[in-house]
Amino acid sequence: MVDAQPVSDLRWIPEGEGVAADANDAAILALRQLIREKDKKTVRNILARWSPEDIMELLVRLPLKAARKLLDILPDQTSSRVLSELRPQFRAAITRDETVGRLRDLILRMPPEMAFETFQDLPDDVQDRLGPDLKKFDQIQASLGFSKESAGEIMQRRHVALAPDRTAAEAVAALQSASDMIGSVDTVFVIDGENRPIGAFKPRALLLVSPETPLSEIMSTEFPIVSSATDQEAAALAAAGTEFKSLPVVDNDGRLVGQITTKMLARVVAEEAAEDMLKLGGVNEDARPTDSVPLIVRNRLPWLLAGLVGATIAALIIGSFEDELEKAAILAAFIPVVMSMAGNAGLQASVVSVQALAMGSNWPGDRLIFRFGRELLGALLNGAIAGSILATLIFAGSLVFDVEDPVRLALATSLSLLTVTTIAAIVGSFVPLALDRIGIDPAAATGVFITTSNDVVGVLVYFLMASTFYF
């Protein structure tokens, strides 16, 4: 037990106060000890005086194992409140080992939209176990009807929508009455008699007109509208550049059914970018830093084995040129140079292509042949510069070390570098486009595909050049 201060006086001090860090560290140590001793009653009594925000701060500062135990110790109402305020990544990590019954009770205590958001942030295997129970919950049951990662899945059903003939004074009254239910309102939608959005305006516009002004005079008719079936990434692209902080979501008949805030879309973009980074690195998109050893193996081993196949083929190609290596062992020294340059060139080109696909920034009228020409010219120039530098380094090294026929060696290696760099850049640019065209996620397959192809093509080109120009 920590004796620095009485256990009953433990509290979380805002970091801005003088001795906050030391006091908070002491509180963490004391509570960790109580958790290890399984003194649930004392822990509950201490935290009963803490605000949910302070408990959340404590929770994320504890080691994950202790945080999971603390969440289990806390009363359901407190756990539910704290859980709903956590960042999605932390929420998924801390609830991974919770029982189905306990998670169901915690989620059902949350407000409907927060409950569904929490449900969606849980690992897929936990969702599968919870799904049948949570379908009893009307809000979640309705949301589960939308396809995964669609606009309908993340939209808020609560919104403010008014007819165009309503006055500014009536709109102010409507916003006041809706504030308790919705909270802050960023965008007000204007709808026709069939509940179809025909305009939108910001609440502050009501302050600039007289109370009798009809909404049809202050609304903007230029605003993006997304369908509930629209992909989340497409919805984020639609929101780019708009002045409004919420997008209207319509059903198949064009009727307003909800809204998506740009804050939610920013989160979607961040999550998609993080997933693409994992995929490009050959890691399963569900991987987390808190994964257990079996999950680490399951998520990463398939991609490693795919890379192993490519590396094995490359090794067999190298072995087939055994006679050349015996004649000039120095050729082996430049294999890593050629391979690494090809890998870097391919990765650079593929990242740009994947990003362009994700952000929708490919120029619509840009014909494929023009893009091929730009990429080819850029790759040739990069390869020529890199090859020239490599040749210069070989000549400089031959003045210090005993290098047999440095002119031929420089010619073979520099031409190899030029060729493999160009091939890698072209493959890196167009493989993502081809994968996207046939319906395969470019981020998921590009990394391993390019690495494997570069390994095989790189060594093959290198030894063909060496056989042609060095011997």
N, C-alpha and C positions, 0 to 999 in steps of 0.2 A: 504494500500500500504506500502511496506517495504521501509524505508528511509535510510537504511544503505549504499546504493550506488545507483547512478542514474540507472533507469530501462534500459536505452539505453546501459549501460556499462555491463549488465549482461552477463557472459560467464561461460563456464565450464572449471575449472582449473584441470590439471592432479594431481592426488592424491599425487604425489611425491613432489610437490612444497609446500613451507612452510605453507601458510595459506589456502591451497586448501580446506580443509574440511569445515572451517567456511564460506568461500566464496561460496562454492557449496551449503551449507545448506541455505544460504541467497538467492541464486538464485532460489532454489527449492521453498522456501516460497513465494518469489515474484511472480513466475510464477503460483503457485497454486492459489494465490489471483487473478491474472489476469484471470485464467481459471474460477474461481468461478464467477467473474464479467462478464464473457462472452465477454471479450475484445479480440476478435480474431485477429483484425488487429495488435494490439500491440504485441501479442504473435508471430504472423508470422514475424513481423519486427525484433524482437529480435532474433528469431531462424534462420532467413535467413542468419545470419553471422556465425552460428554454423555449424560444420561438422556433417555429419550423425552419426559418432561414438559418438560425444558428446551428440547429441540428444537422441541416444539410451541409453546412461548412465543416462540421465535425466529421460527418460521414465521409466526405471526399478526402479528408486529411488522414483518415485511418487507413491502415493496410486493408487490401480488398477482403481478406479472410475475416478480419475483425469487423469491417463494415457490413458484411453479410450477416454476421451474428447479431450486430446491433439492430439491423433492420428487422430481424426476427424477434428481438426482445421488445421493440417498441410496440405500443398499442396500434391496432389496425388503422385507426383514424389518423394518427400521427404518421405512420409509415406511408399511408396512401398520399397524404399531403406532401411529404418529403419526396417520395418517389416521382410524383407528377412534376416537381420542380427541377429534377436532375436533368443534366444534359443527356441526350439520347444514348451516347456511347456509354456513359456511366450507368444509365438505367439498364441497358442490356447486360452489362457485366455483373451488376450486383444482384440481378434477379435470376441469373442463370440456374442457380441451385435451389431456388424457392420451390415449394411444393405447389401442385396445381391448385389445390383448394385455397391455400393462402394467397397466391397471386390473383385468383379469381375474386376473392373477397376484397383485396386491395384495389383492384381495377374498378370493380363495381361501385366503390365508394367515391370515385372521381367524377367530376363533371363529364357529361357524355363525350364531348370532343376531345378532352384531355385523356379520357379512358381509351378512346380509339387510337389516339396518337401513341400512348404508352404501349398498347397492344401491338401496333405496327413496329415499334422499336425493339420488340423482343426477338430473340433468335428464332429462326424458322421452326426448329424442332419444338420449342416451347409454345409457339403459336399453334402448331398442329395439335398439341395436347390440350390447349386452352380453348380452341375454336368451338367445339360443341357446347361447352358451358357458356361461353360469352355470346353465342347466338341468341340466347334468351334476352339479351340486352338490346332493346330495339334500335338504339343509335348505332351500335356496332353491327348488328345484323344488316341494317340498311347499307352501311358503308361496305360491308363485305360483298355486296352485290356488284361493286365496281371492280374493274380489272386492276391488277397489281400495278403500282406506280403510275396510276392515272390521275387526272385532275380531280375526278370525283372522289378518289380515295383520301385526298388531303384537304378537300375544301371544307370550309365552315358553312353550316347550313343557316346560321343566324346572320342576318343582314338587314339593312334598311332599304326598302324600295317603295317609291311613292309615284303617284300618277302625275303626268305633266301639268295638269291644271291645278294642282295643289299650290298654295302660296308659300312664300318664304316663312311666314309666321307659323303656318301649319307644319312645315318641315322642322322648325326649331322645336315645336311641341313634340313631334314624333321622335326626334333625337333625344330629348330629355326623358321621355317615357321608355325609350329603348336602352338608355345608358346602363341601367341596373342589370339588364339581361345580357347585353353584349359587351359592355365596357366602352373603351374608346372606339369611335367610328371614324375611319379614315376616308371612306368613299360612300356617297349616297347614290343609289341607282334609281333611274327613272324608267318606269315600265308602262307598256300600253295596256289595253283592256284584256289582253290574253296573257299577261304576265311576261311579256318579252322585253328585254332591256333595249331601250331606245336612246338612253343618255346617261350621263354620270356627272357628278360635281363634287367638289370638296366642301365639307361643312363650313369652312371659313368664308366661302362665297356668300353665305347667307348674311354675313355681317356687312356686306358691301352694297346691299340692295334694300329697298323699302319692304316692309312686312307684306304688302299686297302683291309683290312681284310674283308671277307664276313661275314654277320651276322650269317650264319650257324655255324661258328667256335666259336662264343662267346655266342650263346644262350644256355639256359638251357632247356632240354626237360622234366625235372621233375618239374611240376608245376600243381596246382589244377585247374580244369575247372568246372564251374557250369552251369547248364541249366537255362534258363530264368524262368522256372517253379519251380525251386528249392526253398524250403522254406528258408526264411531269416536266421533262426537259423541254418539250415543245411549248408548254405553257410558260416556262421561264423565258424562252426566247421571245414569245409573244409579249411578255411584260417589259422587255428591254426597251428603254427609252420612253416609256409611258409616264405621264405626269401623275397618274393615280397610284395609290398604294394598295389597291385591291382590284382584282379582275373578276368580272361576273362569270359564273359557270352556268351553262344552260344544258338542258336535257336534249334528247333527240328531236323534240318538237320546237326547240328554241326557247323554251320557257326557263325563266330564272330559277335555279334550284339552290344556289349558294355562291360563295365568293372564296377567292384565294388571295391571301395577303402577300405582298412582295417580300415580307419578312420570311414567310414560309417558303416562297420560291427561292430566296437566297440560301436558305438551308438546304433545299433540294439540290441546288447547283453545287454547294460545298460537298454534300454527300456524294453526288455523282462524280465530282472531281476526285474525291478520295478513293472511290471505288475504281475509277479508271487508273489511278496511280498504282493501286494494288494489282490490278489485272496486268498492266504493262510490266510490272515487276515479277509476273508469274506467281502471284499469290491470290488465293481465293478471296472474292470480294467480302465474304463473311468473316474473314480473319480479324482478330482483335488482339491487342497486346496482352490481354488477360486470359487468352486461350490456354487450356490445359495441354499437357504433352500429347495425348492422343489426337486432339484437334489440330495441333501444330503439324503433326505427321500427316493427318488426313488432308489438310488444306494445302500443304506445300509439296508433299512427295510426288503427286502426279506430274506437276510442272517440272520438278527436278528430273524425273525419269524421262520426260519428253526431251529435255535438254541433253540428258545422257545418251539418248539414241543418236541425236545429231552429232555429239562429240565422238561417239564410237565410230560412226561412219567417217568422220573427218580423220580419226586415227587410222582407220583401215586404208584410207586414201594415202595418208603419209607413209604407211607401211609398204604400199605398192610402189613407192619411189625409193625403196631401200638402197638400190644401187647408186642412185644419184647422191643420197646422203653419205654413202660410204666414200664417194669420190670427193665430195666437198661438204664436210661437216658444218661449215660456217652457214650453209643454207638453213640449218635448223635454228640458228640464232635469230633469224628474221621472221620466223613463223609467227611469234607473238605480235610483232610489229604490224604485219599485214592483217592478222585476225582482229586485233584491237581497233585498228583504224576502220576496218569494214564494219565492225560492230557499232562503233560510235556514229559513223555516217548513217547507217541504217536506223539507229535509234533516234537520231535527230530528225530524220525525215519522217519517221513513223509518228513521232510525238506531234509534229506539226499537223499531219493529216488527221490523226485521231482528234486533236483539239478542234480542227476546222469542222469535222463532222459533228462533234458534240455541241459546238456553238453555232452551227449552221452558217458559218462564214465563208463557205465555198461560193465563189461568184457564180450566180445562176447561168449567166451567158458565156462563161469561160469554157470553151471546148476542151475536151480531154487532150487533144493533140497539142494545144498551146501550153497546157500545164506540163505535158511530157517534155516539150522543148525547153521550158524554163528549168525544170528539174535536171534534165540531161546536161544543159550548158553549165548550170551551177555545180553539178557533181564533177564534170570534167575539169572545171577551173580549180575546184578544191583539191581534186586528185592530182592535178598537174603541179600545183604549188607544193602539196605534201610530198609528192614524188621527187620534186627538185630538191627540196630540203633534205630528204633521205639520201639522195645521191651525193649531195654536198657533204653530209655527215660521214658517209662511207669513204669518200675521198680523204676527208680530214683524218678519219681513223686509220686509214692505210699508211699515213705518215708516221703514226706512232706504233701501230701493231702490224704484224706480218699478215697481210691479206693477199691471197692469191687472185690475180687478175681483177683488181678493184673496178676497172671500167665495165667489164661484163657483169660483175656482181651488182654494181650500181644500176646498170641498164635493166637487168632482170627484176631487181627488187622494186625500182621506181615504177616500171611499167606494170608490175603486179599490183602495186599500191593504187595506181591510177585506175586500173581495170576494176579491182574489187570495190574500191570506194564508189565508183560510178554505179556499178551493179547494185551495191547495197543501198545507195540513195534512191535509185529508181524503184527497187523492190519495196523499200520502206515507205515510199510515197504512195504507191499504188496498191499494195496488199490491203491496207485498211479500207480503201475505196471498194476493192473487189469483195472483201468480206462483208462490208456493209450492203453491197448490192445484192448479195445472196442471202441476206438476213442473219448473218453471224455478227455478234458484238465485236467490233474491231479491237477494242481495248483488251478483250479476253484472249484473243488468239494471236494478235500481232507480235507481242514480245517473244513468245516461244518460237513462232514461225520464223521470224527474222533472225533470231539467234541461231537456230538450227540451219537455215539456208545459208547464212553467212559462213558458218563453220565449214559446211560442205563445199560451197562454191569457192570460198576464199582459199582453202588449201589446194583445191584442184587447179584453180587459175595460177596460183603461185608456183606450183611445181611444173605446170605446163610452160610457163614463162621461163622458169629456170632451165628446163630441158632444152628450150628453144634458143635462149640467148647466152647461157652461161657455159654450156658444154660444147 
